[in-house]
Amino acid sequence: MKKYIIILLFCNLSLLGCSEFDEDINVNPNIPGEASGTQLIANAQLYLPSLSSSPQGEFLAQYLAETQYVGVSLYPEGSTNFYWFYEGPLMNLETVLNSEEDLNAAEGPVANQLAVAKILKAYFYWNLTDRWGDVPYTEALQGNNNFTPAYDTQESIYSNLFALLKEANNQIVAGDIDNDLVYGGNMEKWKKLGNSLRLLMALRLSEVDPQWAQDEFNAAMADGVMNSNDDSLVFQHLADANNQNYWYDQVVESNREWWALTVNLVEEMKPVDDPRLEVYGNPARESGEFIGMPYGETEAIGTEEYSLLGSDITAQDAPVYLVTYPQVLFAIAEAAERDWVTEDAETYYNMAIEKSVLQWTGSTEGVDEFISQPEVAFDPANAIERISEQRWIHLFMNGYEAWSEWRRTGFPDDFVQPEGRPVPTRLAYPDTEDFNNADNFNEAVERQFGGEDSIYGTVWWDE
């Protein structure tokens, strides 16, 4: 008993003698309480794979068919959430852009931190507006200052994003930045990415405003775009559960063999011995051959008869290709065919295929013979179609981007209408917007789509 009394007295004396504490007594110095600018940028970069790793995107581009539980690939009407764009990466980036005076130059030139934040903001917003159409922009990301932002027109958003990317290009100075997950802080690569985004965005306007498209395209080229596969925007997953590939989680860990290559994709690649096919899919277990599954099939389904996703695609540390040098080359080839630039369309088309094969297989062995086949070779009489089809093959597993290019060009022109339902031309807004932001939501839907928030409305550039 005496022992416990002594302990109790000691505790009381300790409390009486320590009535004043430092304010940071409960702060762990090893856990930062506030993120720095480059840490916020890095957190935004962690959302990059979500722009590509989505079954819905692959269905819209008809790369994959459902082997079981067929439903989403049949294009049912329904809303799609866009709040994660605003709550995650865009809010992080906006915080950086609004905190210029607080950014730490020890993490790299402040101008470069701001430039990277602008480039990423433009990239996320480009994806956002191309999927839904008009979206909140100028009044967005204000936190509790504005919970009901107005929807900006897609045309005005494009104009703002072009300006934002030009600002980024012009403010980049010498010096790397810290915590960069994709380019290791290399600002020359960020500069090329920003200008390449401008180039690809300009091409998107080819049908709605060709002159504006041409002007922006040439300005981007003059400022310097990607010139090798090393410049591509690639998110590299790790062989670690904390940063692993979405498709590994689904197919390998969860044993969901729910996706097979489509007939259209396999029949485009198999007859010409396309070397990328062995990466995109595995031979069917039943036959040992590459067999595509009819898109939208609901009865003759299964996992043994068809080619499932390739082992490279489902690897835990598989990369996600987001904005690539071959895309830039295909864009220049198309611009040449449209007489926007003086470059030779066939030369850039061939280069695009060569660099695509290199990206996917790691080798260019035999690529000249592959390109020389009549089914692959550049066809001046059908140049836009041939460029578009090869771009579609290259963009495998970047379904939303391939879908946007299909909406713009109409190629490939053999997409399937499952159970008579055409391919959607946009995503419907989140159904909660009709409650959370009713006035602005209704105004945007009326302005664009005559009052019906349908997946068959058309966005501004989809003329």
Disulfide bonds with the S-S distance in Angstrom:
none
